[in-house]
Structures are given as structure tokens and as C-alpha cells.
Amino acid sequence: TRFMRDLRDLRARNVWLRGNCGPDDSFRYLEPVEGRTVFAAFRQGPNAEQLFVLSHLEGKPTDDIDPLSHLPDGVERSDWRLALRSPGIGDDYSGGPIVMKDSMALIFARDSSI
């Protein structure tokens, strides 16, 4: 799919994503779980690049949530842009509240080179 190709391209442009999570990175699932598995991941690159991923892996849909409200504490919430959205999320979505369902994912970036 186009999403998979775009995801491969994003990873190829940002080889630092291949490394292990560092002390400024975060990987967690949203709590309370409430019959679903939704992961939130924040990665910071060597040149201040930042990526934030919210992915719904299984279970019930979420309520209406604002993805960027799940950034780790201390991470600035401004200047993020939607870099990728998985199939099932409309092309008109560019950020803000959304109901996440199984297999949906959003990737936000905070650097123009990503």
C-alpha cells in the first residue's frame, strides 16, 4: 500500500530509528486499557528530529482522543505536523481529535526534514 511505502521511505530517511530507544524516548500503552491496546511512542533523533506515533493494535475503538495530548510530559505540544496516517483514516484528517480503531496509526513529526 502507499502507506507501507511511505513508512519505509520515512524509516530510510531517518536511519537513527533503527537504533534502540534512548533516554529521551518513550514507549508505552495508553491506560486504562479498557479492552484495547493503543501504543504511544516518542523518538528523538540526533539532530533534534522528533517523531510521535499513536497506534491502535487491537480491541475496542477509543473514545474521541487528541493524539498529541498523549505526548510524554515535558515535550512541547506545538509545531507538530501529521507525517503519515494509516489506511482507514481519511485524507482530510490532519490532526486533532479522532476515534482510533483496530489497525489505525498516526505518525506526527516535528522537524521539516522528516
PALUM-494147 format. One line per 3 residues: number of its first residue (from 1); their letters; for each residue x, y, z of C-alpha. Coordinates in steps of 0.2 Angstrom, whole numbers, plus 5000, padded with zeros to 4 digits. Example, Ala and Ser with C-alpha at 12.3 -4.5 7.8 and 13.67 -1.06 7.14 Angstrom:
<nodes>
1 = AS = 5062,4978,5039 ~ 5068,4995,5036
</nodes>
This chain:
<nodes>
1 = TRF = 5000,5000,5000 ~ 5005,5018,4998 ~ 5006,5019,5017
4 = MRD = 5018,5005,5019 ~ 5029,5013,5005 ~ 5029,5030,5014
7 = LRD = 5033,5022,5030 ~ 5048,5013,5023 ~ 5053,5029,5015
10 = LRA = 5052,5038,5032 ~ 5062,5025,5040 ~ 5075,5025,5026
13 = RNV = 5077,5044,5028 ~ 5079,5043,5047 ~ 5092,5029,5050
16 = WLR = 5093,5034,5068 ~ 5076,5025,5070 ~ 5085,5008,5068
19 = GNC = 5094,5011,5085 ~ 5087,5007,5102 ~ 5076,5019,5112
22 = GPD = 5087,5032,5121 ~ 5085,5041,5137 ~ 5074,5054,5129
25 = DSF = 5062,5042,5120 ~ 5046,5035,5127 ~ 5036,5019,5123
28 = RYL = 5020,5015,5132 ~ 5002,5009,5130 ~ 4988,5020,5135
31 = EPV = 4980,5017,5151 ~ 4967,5012,5157 ~ 4967,4999,5144
34 = EGR = 4948,4997,5143 ~ 4948,4982,5131 ~ 4960,4989,5118
37 = TVF = 4979,4990,5115 ~ 4985,5008,5110 ~ 5003,5012,5110
40 = AAF = 5011,5029,5111 ~ 5029,5031,5106 ~ 5040,5046,5106
43 = RQG = 5058,5046,5097 ~ 5070,5060,5097 ~ 5084,5059,5083
46 = PNA = 5102,5065,5085 ~ 5098,5082,5076 ~ 5083,5086,5087
49 = EQL = 5071,5077,5075 ~ 5056,5071,5084 ~ 5043,5058,5080
52 = FVL = 5027,5053,5089 ~ 5017,5038,5085 ~ 5000,5033,5091
55 = SHL = 4994,5016,5085 ~ 4979,5005,5089 ~ 4984,4987,5089
58 = EGK = 4968,4978,5094 ~ 4952,4979,5104 ~ 4938,4991,5106
61 = PTD = 4939,5009,5097 ~ 4944,5023,5108 ~ 4933,5037,5113
64 = DID = 4937,5054,5104 ~ 4955,5057,5108 ~ 4968,5071,5104
67 = PLS = 4984,5061,5099 ~ 4996,5075,5104 ~ 4988,5075,5122
70 = HLP = 4997,5058,5124 ~ 5015,5065,5121 ~ 5026,5062,5136
73 = DGV = 5027,5075,5150 ~ 5039,5089,5146 ~ 5038,5088,5127
76 = ERS = 5031,5103,5118 ~ 5014,5101,5110 ~ 5016,5114,5097
79 = DWR = 5023,5114,5079 ~ 5019,5095,5076 ~ 5013,5090,5059
82 = LAL = 5005,5074,5053 ~ 5018,5064,5043 ~ 5008,5048,5040
85 = RSP = 4991,5041,5043 ~ 4987,5023,5040 ~ 4973,5016,5029
88 = GIG = 4956,5019,5037 ~ 4960,5037,5041 ~ 4953,5049,5029
91 = DDY = 4964,5060,5019 ~ 4955,5075,5026 ~ 4962,5071,5044
94 = SGG = 4977,5082,5048 ~ 4977,5082,5067 ~ 4965,5084,5082
97 = PIV = 4953,5073,5090 ~ 4950,5056,5082 ~ 4942,5039,5086
100 = MKD = 4956,5026,5084 ~ 4950,5009,5079 ~ 4960,4992,5076
103 = SMA = 4975,4994,5065 ~ 4975,5013,5064 ~ 4991,5023,5066
106 = LIF = 4996,5041,5066 ~ 5014,5047,5064 ~ 5017,5065,5069
109 = ARD = 5034,5074,5065 ~ 5042,5090,5072 ~ 5056,5093,5060
112 = SSI = 5054,5099,5042 ~ 5066,5086,5036 ~ 5056,5071,5042
</nodes>
